[in-house]
Amino acid sequence: MRPLSRLLLASLTTLALIAGACANQQKTDGSSSGGTGGPQATSTIEDVPNDAAAGADGTATAAPAPTFKPYEATEGFVIGMPTEPQVERKQVPLGANTVNTAAFSARMEDGTIYSISTADYPEKLVASRPPEALLNEGKDGLVKQVQGTVKEESDVTLDGYPGKAYTVSSPVVGELKARNFLVGPRLYTLLVIYNPNHPNTTADTFLTSLKLVNPPPALTTATPDAGMSMDAGMSMDADAGMATDAGTPAPRRRKAK
């Protein structure tokens, strides 16, 4: 598989996630929601509302913590949401294939955004890459999208499926806590965005609430060829007009007897 295919793989779910979160924030702020292009990262940390209100004596009082209720998506998962999420589903061309994406986002009054996105990729494309590589590419795509820096990261699992947990500091949107999970050919991305000046105490409640409904079996991954790496200069834009060989898996190696 060519480097462009792998970069598109990482960018599609990131774009779906950020677009859903930003659209929700723009609508709440009264901004125009027209257009179907990529997300415009226009907010800054200072733009994020404080999650505390001043009392009569001028002392800040913490906003009440949200209550998470199970939200069941038709995509086959249940997750705790603080409010009814805004849902956006898209079909994105990827070479000769189509990737179905879905983003579910809820924005609170204090500016905190809780979001989960899914991207369903061709099985051959996913099987041609090690799960660790796909998870890292999803993480790196998100970090690049918000111009952030990874503060910490760790490997996690969900019902035996591989995942990655990480925290990102971004000058564009603030602090982010995120988790990626690779479930069969689907990449889940969970994200909480909040003001770093007022640490979020409910992010982990959201990030650990994902429940899978009848998930597919894990895909058998082909052994990658040595030297296969992403081109550092390749664009992250998911250009539908660019041709890729996304449907061609990498060759499998025979085990020595």
N, C-alpha and C positions, 0 to 999 in steps of 0.2 A: 504494500500500500504506500502511495506517495506521501511525502510530508504534508502536503496541502490537505489531504483527506483527514489526517490526524488532527490538524489544526482546526478544521471545520468541526470535527467531532467535539473538540473542547469548547469551541465558541458558541455552538448552537444552543446548548443548554444554558450557558451564561447569559446570552442575549435574551432568551426567553424569560429567565429569572429577573434580570435587571429591568427589562422592559416592563414586566408586570408590576414590579415594585415601584418603579419611577412613575408609571402611568397612574397608579393608585395615589401616589403622593401629589402628582400634578393636579389630579381631579380634586383632591381635598383642598389644595391651595388655590383652586379656581383657575388654574392655567389651562390653556388649550390642550385637548387630547387628540387633535387631528394629526394625520400622517401615519404612515406605517413603516418609517425608516427605523434605524437603530436608535437606542435610547440616548437622550441627551443628558449627560451628567452635569447639571448646572447648580446643584445645591452644594453648600459647604458645611463644615462642622458648625459654624456660627449660625447657619440657617436652621439647624435642627432645634425645634422648641425644647425648652427645659422640661424635665419630667417632675419638677417640683414647683409648688406655688408658695408665695410668701404669706405668712400668717399676719395677724394684727401687729405683732411685735417685730415684724420684719424677718423672722426666722423661717427658713425654707422648710416646708413640710412635704414629705414624699407622697407622690401620687399613689392611689390604691393599686395594688397588683391586679392584673387582669385575671379573669377566671377562664380557663381553657375548657372548651367543650368538644367532644368528638365530632369531626367533620368527615363524612364518608364521600370519597370521590369515585366517580364512575371508572376512573383509570385503575382501580383495584387497590386502594389503600385507605387507611383511616388515620387522621392526625388531629391533635388537639389544636383548636383555633380560638383566639380570644373573641373574635367576631366572625360574622359571615364573610368569607373571603371574596375578593374580586377575582374572577376566573377569566383567563384568556387562553384559547387553544389555537394552534397554528399548525399548518403543514408546510415544512421547509424542504425545498429540493436539495438533494445531496447527490450530485452526479446523476446516475440513472435511477436513483432511489428517492424515496420521500421519508422524511423524519417527522413524526408526530410529536409536537411539544405542547405542554400545558403548564401554566403558571397560576398559582393560587396565592394571593397576597392580602394581608390585612394590615391597615395602618391605624395606630392608636392615636389618641389626642395628644400624647406627649411626643409624637413624631416617630416612635418606634415602629418598625415594619417587620412583620413575621411573614415569611414566604417559603413556599416549596414549589419546585418545578420538576417536571419529568421530560425526558427526551428518549424516544424509542428508536434505536438505531438498527440497521440491518444486522442480522446475527453474524453473517460472514465478516462484517467489518469489526464487530466487537471481538469475535473469536481470533482475529488476527493480531490482537494486541494483548499483552499481559494486563490483568486487572489493575495492578499497581500503576502501570503507565497511564491507563485511562483515567484513574482517579486523580493522579498528579496533574494530568493535562486539564481536567475539569477545574481543579483548584487553581492552577496557573492562569487559566483563562479568566476566571473570576477576579483574581488578584490584579491582572492586567487591566481588566475592564474598569475597575474602580481606582486604578493607579495606587494600589495599596502595598503594604509590606506585611509579610507573615510574621506574627509575634510568637506563635506556638502552633504545633501540629502533632497529631498522634494517629495511629492506626486504630480503627474501631470496626466492629462487626454488627450486623443486624440479621438475626436468625441464620447465622452462618455465612451471610453474604459479606464481601469485603467493603470497607468504607474508610473514609478519611475525615478526621475532625480537625478544625483549625480556626484560629482567630486572626483577623486582619485589621490593621490600622490604616485608614484611608483619609487623605486630606479632602477628598471629594464628598463622601457620604458619612464619614464618622467611623465608628467601631463596628466590626462585623464578627459574628460567630457563625460558623457554617459547618455542615456535614455533607459529604457526598457518599452515596452508596451505589454500587453496581449490582443490579438484580437482573440476572439474565442479560438481555440486550438493552435494558433500561437503565439510564443514569438518573438517580434522584439527587437533587441539590436542595438542602434546607438552609435557610439563611435568616438571621436576625440582625437588623441594622438599628443602631441606637447611638445617642449622644455619649461620647466617651467621658464627658464631664459628670455624667450621672449614670454610673454603672448599672447595667440591666441585671436583675436578679432572677428573671423568669426565662432567660434564653434557654437554659438547659432543660427546663420543663417542656418547652416546645420541641427542642432538638431531639429529645429522647422519647417523644410521644408517637413517632411513626409506627404504624402497624400494617403489615402486608396482608393482603387478601388473595389467597390462591396464587402465590408467586410462582414463576416458572423456575425450572432447574437452572443451576449455574451452567454457563457455556464452557465447553472444552476449549482451552486456549492453545493456539499453535505456538511452538517455540520460535521466538523472534530471531531473525538473522542478525548477526553481529554487524555493528556499524549503522543500523537503522536509527536515525535520529531526526528530530524536527529541524527544519531550516530556520535559523534565528531571525532571518530577515523576512519571513513570510508573513503576510497580513493576517490578522485575526478575523477580518470581515467575512461573514458567511455570504459570499457572492453567489447567487443562484445560477449565474451564467457561467461560472467556472466549471470546467469538466474535471472529474476525478475518477479514479479507478476504485471507488469505495466498495464495489461489490466483489473485488478480487482478494481473497485471503492470502496471507503469506504462506509459503510452502512449509510443510511439516517435516521435521527431521525424524529419521528412523532411529530407534533405539538400538544400540549395539548389543548383539547377543553374547 
